[in-house]
Amino acid sequence: MNGTKHIVIKELTRVFTDKKLIFSLFILPGVMIIAMYSLMGQLMNNMEQDIEKNIPTVYIQNAPEDLDATIKATGFQAEITYLTAQDTTDQLKDGILDGSVDLLVVFEEGFRDTINAYANQGDAIPEVKTYYNTAEDYSNAARNNFVTNVLGVYQQNLLSERLGNMEQLQVFYIDKDPESSVIVDPEKADGKMLSMLLPFLINIMLFSGAMGLGVDAITGEKERGTLSSMLLTPLKRSQIVFGKLISLAILSSISAVIYAVSVVIGISGLSGGELGGISISFTFVEMLQLLVIMIMIVYLYVALVALMAVMARTSKEASTYIMPMMILVMLGSIMTMFSGGTEKGIEYFAIPVYNSSASIQNLMLGELTLTQFGFTVGTTAVLALIVTSLITRAFNSEKVMFNA
């Protein structure tokens, strides 16, 4: 036990007395995450403002005489050019494709006459075609605004002319006050929104922290020759293994906490100072469950990274071994993002990586059962112990440790 403690102290001292390591492992990633989200928020805000300020270029062919009055009444802002039936629109369609024209609206010839002539079911109903480019933000916005604010209002005006009393079309109301009929648990609703993303982020951050630290702590020391010197000391190799893994788990946890705080700060800044109005709270038992799950995940990821690192001859080779494992972690985490409200059988909580994401997701929804929690922790612990035993065997192999 004293040997393991000695290794833990040695590893923590090595990191926390190196200013460059502290900066690269803990400070720089947090700053970069906050800066990334802040930049994303600024760019998104600039894009939205740019679309709102843009005055779209709109061409309208065969416009009814009373359409202009509706456009002015609705306040639709655009550079509008009216075309007759004889004007060609081929060049305008090319302009929509290259982005120089935002919208082309074509009313059917004799539009008002066809509407006025309608008398019986089966009579002709005229069409309004809107040509726009879904790949252009300006064109999309122009089309949506014109259809909603102009054509929608114009359609209602024409119906009023035809029917006189529009209430004849309103047989009954569906939720006149929608908010008064919503029955929902706000905490669960907020938890559902966050549970789509946070389990993925937590797993990726924990694995990234373990990967960044584990390669240097094991393969790096093999390359520098310091690990060979450590193996020649009276310390048992099992003590060295546990000391390495525990110290890496501690450092990875600190790194993950910093990442998590940075993400929350970044998202808060992106949504205007509040996390989108989202709030979530845990009971003491739920916080304890989350802590246990994260500790087990951290140790498993550290053990997996350490196993790859101890088998590799160089840091580059170790990174090559670890990357496929990171992809598997990503896939296992992503699966929970698309599971929705699907009921998960207990067998799913025996699948490594996926079970931790599913448990965190259920925990945020307040739906994690003790059985699910037990399966997750138990399966993760068993796998971590198996990997630890493999690392110990590797440490006891002179061929592996001395790259023979």
Residue pairs with C-beta under 8 A, 6 or more apart in sequence:
1 239
3 235
3 236
3 239
3 240
3 243
4 239
4 242
4 243
4 246
5 243
6 235
6 239
6 243
7 230
7 235
7 239
7 240
7 242
7 243
7 244
7 247
8 243
8 246
8 247
8 250
10 243
10 247
11 217
11 243
11 244
11 247
11 248
11 251
12 247
12 250
12 251
14 21
15 21
15 22
15 25
15 213
15 251
16 22
25 212
25 213
25 251
25 255
26 254
26 255
26 258
29 255
29 258
29 259
29 262
30 258
30 259
30 261
30 262
31 262
33 259
33 262
33 263
33 266
34 262
34 265
34 266
34 269
36 266
37 263
37 265
37 266
37 267
37 269
37 270
38 266
38 269
38 270
40 270
41 269
41 270
41 271
44 270
47 137
51 137
51 138
51 141
54 138
54 141
55 77
55 78
55 79
56 78
56 79
56 102
56 103
56 138
56 139
56 141
56 142
56 145
57 78
57 79
57 81
57 100
57 101
57 102
57 103
57 142
58 78
58 79
58 80
58 81
58 102
58 103
58 104
58 105
58 142
58 146
59 80
59 81
59 82
59 83
59 89
59 92
59 101
59 103
59 104
59 105
60 67
60 80
60 81
60 82
60 83
60 104
60 105
60 106
60 107
61 82
61 83
61 84
61 85
61 87
61 89
61 104
61 105
61 106
61 107
62 83
62 84
62 85
62 106
62 107
62 108
62 109
62 111
63 82
63 105
63 107
64 107
64 111
64 112
65 112
66 112
66 157
67 107
67 150
67 154
70 150
70 153
70 154
70 157
71 80
71 150
73 153
74 149
74 150
74 153
75 149
76 145
76 146
76 149
76 150
78 102
78 103
78 142
78 146
83 89
85 109
89 104
89 106
89 131
92 101
92 104
92 131
93 104
93 131
95 101
96 102
96 103
96 104
96 131
96 132
96 133
96 136
96 139
97 133
99 133
99 136
99 138
99 139
102 132
102 136
102 138
102 139
102 142
102 143
103 130
103 131
103 132
103 139
103 142
103 143
103 146
104 130
104 131
104 132
105 128
105 129
105 130
105 131
105 146
106 128
106 129
106 130
106 131
107 126
107 128
108 114
108 126
108 127
108 128
110 126
111 126
111 128
114 124
114 125
114 126
115 126
115 158
115 162
117 123
117 124
118 124
118 125
118 162
128 151
130 143
130 146
130 147
132 139
132 140
132 142
132 143
133 139
133 140
134 140
156 166
159 166
159 169
160 166
163 169
175 181
187 279
187 280
187 281
187 366
188 365
188 366
190 278
190 279
190 280
191 280
191 364
191 365
191 366
192 364
192 365
193 276
193 278
194 278
194 280
194 364
195 336
195 360
195 361
195 362
195 364
195 365
196 337
197 337
198 360
198 364
199 333
199 336
199 337
199 356
199 357
199 358
199 360
199 361
200 330
200 333
200 334
200 336
200 337
200 357
201 260
201 263
202 256
202 260
202 294
202 297
202 357
202 360
203 297
203 329
203 330
203 332
203 333
203 353
203 356
203 357
204 329
204 330
204 333
205 255
205 256
205 259
205 260
205 263
206 252
206 253
206 256
206 294
206 297
206 298
206 301
207 301
207 305
207 326
207 329
208 255
208 259
208 326
209 251
209 252
209 253
209 255
209 256
209 259
210 248
210 249
210 252
210 298
210 301
210 302
210 304
210 305
211 301
211 305
211 319
211 322
211 326
212 255
213 248
213 251
213 252
213 255
213 302
214 248
214 302
214 305
214 306
214 309
215 305
215 309
215 315
215 318
215 319
215 322
216 315
217 244
217 247
217 248
217 306
217 309
218 227
218 244
218 306
218 309
218 310
218 318
219 309
219 310
219 312
219 313
219 314
219 315
219 317
219 318
220 315
221 227
221 230
222 228
222 310
222 313
222 401
222 403
223 314
223 315
227 401
228 401
228 402
230 240
231 237
231 240
231 395
231 401
237 392
237 395
237 396
238 392
238 395
240 395
241 306
241 388
241 391
241 392
241 395
242 388
244 306
245 299
245 302
245 303
245 306
245 388
245 391
248 302
248 305
248 306
249 295
249 298
249 299
249 302
252 298
252 301
252 302
253 294
253 295
253 298
256 294
256 298
264 275
267 275
267 276
268 274
268 275
280 364
282 290
282 363
286 363
286 366
286 368
289 359
289 363
289 368
289 373
290 360
290 363
292 373
292 377
293 356
293 359
293 360
293 363
293 373
293 376
293 377
293 380
296 356
296 376
296 377
296 380
296 381
296 384
297 356
297 380
299 384
300 352
300 380
300 383
300 384
300 387
301 329
303 384
303 387
303 388
303 391
304 325
304 387
305 322
305 325
306 387
306 391
307 387
307 390
307 391
307 394
308 318
308 321
308 322
308 325
309 318
309 321
309 322
310 391
310 394
310 395
310 400
310 401
311 318
311 321
311 394
311 400
312 318
312 320
312 321
313 403
328 353
329 353
332 351
332 352
332 353
332 354
332 357
333 353
333 354
333 357
335 354
335 357
336 354
336 357
336 358
336 361
339 358
339 361
344 358
344 362
344 372
346 371
346 372
346 375
348 354
348 355
348 358
349 355
349 358
349 359
349 371
349 372
349 375
349 376
349 379
350 375
350 379
351 379
352 379
352 380
352 383
355 375
355 376
355 379
355 380
356 376
356 380
358 372
358 376
359 368
359 372
359 373
359 376
362 368
362 369
362 372
394 400
394 401
395 401
398 404
